[in-house]
Structure formats: C-alpha cells, structure tokens
C-alpha cells in the first residue's frame, strides 16, 4: 500500500502525485476551460454517485467538451475504488476530486480546430467533517455576486469564489454569501437555505446557482419531514427576519449560520430545523454504518 494521498489518476494512468504533469497549453490552465466534481466518500462508498455523474455529464455537454471514456458511472466508480485503496483511506471519510478540461491545444480563444483530447484527473484526500462547527454554528459575510450568468455549470473558473472566500477568511468567517440584485443566491462553496414565515426557502435551481447534490438531498429530506419547501430566493433585507439560516454542501453537510456580518440570525444558536435536517442527512449518509468490504 502506498503512503496516504500519493496516487492520482491522470489520462488513463495511476501515478504518484509528484510524477503527474499536465501540458502548459492545457486549456484548463490557460482559460479555465473545464468542469469538476467533488464526491463525498464514506467507508469506501461514493455518496449519491449517480447524481454527481449526471451533473458532470451535463456540465461537459454545456461546455461542448467530448466526454472521455472514463465518464461512465461504473468506470468512474472503479477508478475511485483503486484510488481509495491505493491511498489507504477506505475505512474513513474522504473527498474524491475529478477535473476534466478541453485538453492541450494552441492558445486560441475559440475551440481548437479539429478538437482536442480532454484531460482528466482524479485524486482522493482524507476528509474530517465539520462536526464542531455544525454543532456551534458558523459565521458568514455578504459579498456582491459578480460571477457570470452560468453558475449552474460547475466550471473550474472559480476566481470570484476564491476572492469571496478570502474576504470571509480575513473577517474570521467560515463562508461568503453572494447577493445579486438584492437577493441571496448561494455561498462561495455551499448552497444557502433559510427558514422564514414557516417556510424553508432557497434560491431556485436556475442559472444563478449551482444545483448542489447535497442541496437536492436536503430538500427531499425536508419535504419528507413535512416541511413546507419553497424554491424562491431570500431577499437580502429579509435576513433580519429569518428564524434560521444554514448552508448545505458536500463538505459542509448542514451547517447552521448564526451570524452574517454584524447581524445575529434568529436566536444566535443553531435552530431546530437545521439540527433535525443534519441528523436526517447523517442517516442518509449512513455515517454510523461500519466499513464494508467492496462497494
């Protein structure tokens, strides 16, 4: 067995991370011309694998990138199994990262004549859940949503997210919440949900947000629990009235937000709906199920 996180997958080969190289003319490097996905790995299982693959295929289609042969649910799962085993993290939790770019080509803005061979890279890293933060609650800052109008595609063009998250870090906050045209869209690495007037509200899955896999699962769990779910954006000005606010995402699960900038949310403590949905998501994730052999 190799040392932890030392093996990656690149264009058909399993390689030590230090030996993996990508062309300086790769369009992902030059233009951010590519998409990515991040799976949660629990005891060797890929969480909601089918939904992630479907979103990946849609993103490739929207960017008109020909899917490499690996973009098949069974084949991706087999590569993931090998990476998890080679990196020695099959019994714990991890994040599986996949990136596909249009590949190397001469630097021209339009698609390369005759196309190019896509670059595909996958890697797995250990993951420690944010249990303490989910119990105590997180803080956030608001930033203007200056991103492009196709946030529904999970591209590698994340500079606005990087700048927003840096602003949050400089203010000692966990997340940055985007505001566009007076409404909350999402956060720099999470979706945002709020409880107001007895409704669970979140921005609709249009071009201004990424339709998160965890977002969809949590909305289904909320409906199953009998909550009134409304996919309608929260006005920024309504934050003073929300009873609860929380984030959902592959790495954040359900993380309550107890303060935004200088505004205390609700009682200033994680609320009952966020706590309940977190427990329901934990059950759905099967976090308490022991490790199993194979898939």
C-alpha positions as CSV (number, residue, x, y, z in Angstrom):
1,X,0.0,0.0,0.0
2,X,1.3,3.5,-0.9
3,X,1.5,6.4,1.5
4,X,-1.7,8.4,2.0
5,X,-2.8,10.7,-0.9
6,X,0.2,9.7,-3.0
7,X,-1.5,8.2,-6.0
8,X,-3.6,10.1,-8.6
9,X,-5.3,9.2,-11.9
10,X,-4.3,11.1,-15.0
11,X,-5.4,10.4,-18.5
12,X,-5.6,6.6,-18.1
13,X,-2.7,6.1,-15.7
14,X,-2.3,5.7,-11.9
15,X,0.7,7.8,-10.9
16,X,2.5,9.1,-7.9
17,X,1.3,12.6,-7.4
18,X,4.8,14.1,-7.8
19,X,5.2,12.5,-11.2
20,X,1.9,13.7,-12.7
21,X,2.2,16.6,-15.2
22,X,-0.2,18.5,-17.4
23,X,0.8,20.5,-20.5
24,X,1.3,24.2,-20.1
25,X,-1.0,24.6,-23.1
26,X,-3.9,22.8,-21.4
27,X,-7.0,24.9,-21.8
28,X,-7.9,24.4,-18.2
29,X,-4.7,26.2,-17.2
30,X,-5.0,28.8,-19.9
31,X,-8.7,29.6,-19.9
32,X,-10.4,27.7,-17.0
33,X,-11.9,25.7,-19.9
34,X,-13.2,22.7,-17.9
35,X,-15.5,21.3,-15.3
36,X,-15.1,19.5,-12.0
37,X,-16.9,17.3,-9.4
38,X,-16.4,16.5,-5.8
39,X,-17.8,13.3,-4.2
40,X,-18.0,12.5,-0.5
41,X,-16.5,9.1,0.2
42,X,-17.8,7.2,3.3
43,X,-16.3,3.8,4.2
44,X,-15.3,3.4,0.6
45,X,-18.7,4.4,-0.8
46,X,-19.3,7.3,-3.2
47,X,-22.2,9.3,-1.9
48,X,-25.0,9.9,-4.4
49,X,-22.7,8.7,-7.2
50,X,-25.4,8.8,-9.9
51,X,-26.4,12.4,-9.3
52,X,-22.7,13.5,-9.5
53,X,-22.2,11.7,-12.7
54,X,-25.4,13.2,-14.2
55,X,-24.3,16.7,-13.2
56,X,-20.8,16.0,-14.6
57,X,-22.2,14.9,-18.0
58,X,-24.5,17.9,-18.2
59,X,-21.6,20.3,-17.5
60,X,-19.5,18.7,-20.2
61,X,-22.4,19.0,-22.6
62,X,-23.0,22.7,-21.8
63,X,-19.3,23.4,-22.5
64,X,-19.3,21.1,-25.6
65,X,-16.4,19.0,-24.3
66,X,-16.5,15.5,-25.6
67,X,-16.6,13.2,-22.5
68,X,-13.6,11.0,-22.2
69,X,-14.2,7.2,-21.9
70,X,-14.0,7.4,-18.1
71,X,-17.2,9.4,-17.9
72,X,-19.3,6.3,-17.2
73,X,-20.7,5.6,-13.7
74,X,-19.3,2.1,-13.4
75,X,-15.9,3.1,-14.8
76,X,-15.6,6.2,-12.5
77,X,-16.5,4.0,-9.5
78,X,-13.8,1.5,-10.4
79,X,-11.2,4.2,-10.7
80,X,-12.3,5.7,-7.4
81,X,-12.1,2.2,-5.7
82,X,-8.5,1.9,-6.9
83,X,-7.6,5.4,-5.7
84,X,-9.2,4.8,-2.3
85,X,-7.4,1.5,-1.9
86,X,-4.0,2.8,-3.1
87,X,-4.2,5.8,-0.8
88,X,-5.2,3.7,2.3
89,X,-8.3,5.6,3.2
90,X,-11.0,3.0,2.6
91,X,-12.2,2.9,6.2
92,X,-12.6,6.6,6.8
93,X,-14.0,9.6,5.1
94,X,-12.5,11.3,2.0
95,X,-13.3,13.7,-0.8
96,X,-12.9,12.5,-4.4
97,X,-12.0,15.3,-6.8
98,X,-12.3,15.0,-10.6
99,X,-11.5,17.6,-13.2
100,X,-12.0,17.4,-17.0
101,X,-10.6,20.1,-19.3
102,X,-10.8,20.5,-23.0
103,X,-7.2,19.4,-23.1
104,X,-4.0,20.8,-24.6
105,X,-4.1,22.9,-27.7
106,X,-2.5,26.1,-29.2
107,X,-3.7,29.2,-27.3
108,X,-6.7,30.5,-29.3
109,X,-9.9,31.6,-27.7
110,X,-12.3,29.5,-29.9
111,X,-12.3,25.8,-29.7
112,X,-9.2,24.2,-31.3
113,X,-9.6,23.2,-35.0
114,X,-10.3,19.5,-35.1
115,X,-10.9,19.4,-31.4
116,X,-8.5,18.2,-28.7
117,X,-8.2,15.3,-26.3
118,X,-9.7,16.0,-23.0
119,X,-7.6,16.0,-19.9
120,X,-9.0,14.0,-16.9
121,X,-7.5,13.9,-13.5
122,X,-8.9,12.3,-10.3
123,X,-7.5,12.4,-6.7
124,X,-8.7,11.5,-3.3
125,X,-7.9,13.1,0.0
126,X,-8.8,12.4,3.6
127,X,-11.7,14.5,5.0
128,X,-12.6,15.4,8.5
129,X,-16.3,16.5,8.9
130,X,-17.0,19.9,10.5
131,X,-18.9,18.4,13.4
132,X,-17.9,21.1,15.9
133,X,-18.9,23.9,13.6
134,X,-22.2,22.2,12.7
135,X,-23.0,22.0,16.4
136,X,-22.0,25.5,17.4
137,X,-22.9,27.4,14.2
138,X,-20.9,29.3,11.7
139,X,-20.5,32.9,10.7
140,X,-20.6,34.5,7.2
141,X,-20.1,37.7,5.4
142,X,-22.0,39.0,2.4
143,X,-20.3,39.9,-0.9
144,X,-21.7,41.1,-4.2
145,X,-22.3,38.3,-6.6
146,X,-20.2,39.4,-9.6
147,X,-19.9,35.9,-11.2
148,X,-21.0,35.1,-14.7
149,X,-24.6,34.0,-15.6
150,X,-23.9,30.3,-15.9
151,X,-23.3,29.4,-12.3
152,X,-25.3,26.2,-12.9
153,X,-22.3,24.7,-14.7
154,X,-19.6,23.5,-12.3
155,X,-16.6,25.0,-14.1
156,X,-13.1,25.4,-12.8
157,X,-13.4,29.2,-13.2
158,X,-13.6,30.0,-9.5
159,X,-11.7,33.2,-9.1
160,X,-14.8,35.2,-7.8
161,X,-15.4,32.4,-5.3
162,X,-11.7,32.5,-4.3
163,X,-11.8,36.3,-3.7
164,X,-15.1,36.0,-1.8
165,X,-13.8,33.2,0.4
166,X,-10.6,35.2,1.1
167,X,-12.8,38.1,2.2
168,X,-14.6,35.7,4.6
169,X,-11.3,34.4,6.0
170,X,-10.0,38.0,6.6
171,X,-13.1,38.6,8.7
172,X,-12.8,35.4,10.6
173,X,-15.9,34.0,9.0
174,X,-16.5,30.5,7.6
175,X,-18.3,31.4,4.4
176,X,-19.1,34.2,2.0
177,X,-22.7,34.6,0.9
178,X,-23.4,36.0,-2.5
179,X,-26.0,38.7,-3.1
180,X,-27.2,39.6,-6.6
181,X,-29.9,42.1,-7.4
182,X,-31.0,42.3,-3.8
183,X,-31.4,38.5,-3.2
184,X,-29.2,35.8,-1.7
185,X,-28.1,33.4,-4.4
186,X,-25.7,30.9,-2.8
187,X,-22.3,30.9,-1.0
188,X,-18.8,30.6,-2.3
189,X,-18.8,26.8,-1.7
190,X,-22.2,26.0,-0.5
191,X,-25.9,26.5,-1.1
192,X,-27.9,28.6,1.3
193,X,-31.3,27.9,2.9
194,X,-33.4,29.9,5.3
195,X,-36.4,29.4,7.5
196,X,-38.8,32.3,7.4
197,X,-42.6,32.6,7.9
198,X,-42.8,28.9,8.5
199,X,-41.2,28.1,5.1
200,X,-37.9,26.6,4.2
201,X,-36.6,28.9,1.4
202,X,-33.7,28.6,-1.0
203,X,-32.9,30.1,-4.4
204,X,-34.4,28.2,-7.3
205,X,-32.1,26.0,-9.4
206,X,-31.6,28.4,-12.3
207,X,-28.5,29.7,-14.0
208,X,-27.5,31.8,-10.9
209,X,-26.7,28.9,-8.6
210,X,-25.1,25.5,-8.8
211,X,-27.7,22.8,-8.2
212,X,-25.9,21.1,-5.3
213,X,-26.2,17.4,-4.8
214,X,-26.5,17.8,-1.0
215,X,-28.9,20.7,-1.6
216,X,-31.3,18.4,-3.5
217,X,-31.0,15.6,-0.9
218,X,-31.7,18.0,2.0
219,X,-34.8,19.5,0.2
220,X,-36.1,15.9,-0.3
221,X,-35.5,15.1,3.4
222,X,-37.2,18.4,4.4
223,X,-40.3,17.5,2.3
224,X,-40.3,14.0,3.8
225,X,-40.3,15.6,7.2
226,X,-43.4,17.6,6.4
227,X,-41.7,21.0,6.0
228,X,-43.1,23.5,3.5
229,X,-40.3,23.9,1.0
230,X,-40.3,26.9,-1.4
231,X,-37.6,27.4,-4.0
232,X,-37.7,31.2,-4.0
233,X,-34.8,33.5,-3.3
234,X,-34.5,35.1,0.1
235,X,-34.2,38.9,-0.2
236,X,-31.1,40.2,1.4
237,X,-33.2,42.5,3.5
238,X,-35.1,39.6,4.9
239,X,-32.2,38.3,6.9
240,X,-33.3,40.4,9.9
241,X,-36.5,38.2,9.9
242,X,-35.2,34.7,9.3
243,X,-35.5,32.2,12.1
244,X,-32.7,30.0,10.8
245,X,-30.1,30.1,8.1
246,X,-27.9,27.3,7.1
247,X,-25.5,26.0,4.4
248,X,-25.6,22.7,2.5
249,X,-22.8,21.1,0.6
250,X,-20.5,18.1,0.1
251,X,-18.1,19.3,2.8
252,X,-20.5,21.3,4.9
253,X,-23.4,18.8,5.2
254,X,-26.0,21.1,7.0
255,X,-24.1,23.9,8.8
256,X,-26.2,26.5,10.7
257,X,-25.2,30.1,10.2
258,X,-25.6,32.1,13.4
259,X,-24.3,35.5,12.3
260,X,-23.9,37.3,9.0
261,X,-21.6,40.3,9.1
262,X,-22.8,42.0,12.3
263,X,-26.3,40.6,12.2
264,X,-27.4,37.8,14.6
265,X,-29.5,35.2,12.9
266,X,-32.5,34.0,14.9
267,X,-31.6,33.3,18.5
268,X,-27.9,33.3,17.7
269,X,-27.8,29.5,18.1
270,X,-28.4,26.6,15.7
271,X,-32.1,26.1,15.3
272,X,-34.3,23.0,15.5
273,X,-34.9,22.6,11.8
274,X,-31.2,22.7,10.9
275,X,-30.4,20.3,13.7
276,X,-33.1,17.9,12.5
277,X,-32.1,18.1,8.9
278,X,-28.5,17.5,9.9
279,X,-29.5,14.3,11.7
280,X,-31.6,13.2,8.8
281,X,-28.7,13.8,6.4
282,X,-26.4,11.8,8.7
283,X,-28.7,8.9,8.5
284,X,-28.9,9.3,4.7
285,X,-25.1,9.4,4.5
286,X,-25.1,6.3,6.7
287,X,-22.3,7.8,8.8
288,X,-22.8,5.4,11.6
289,X,-22.7,2.3,9.3
290,X,-19.4,0.4,9.8
291,X,-16.9,0.0,6.9
292,X,-17.7,-2.8,4.5
293,X,-15.6,-4.8,2.1
294,X,-16.0,-3.7,-1.5
295,X,-18.8,-1.5,-2.9
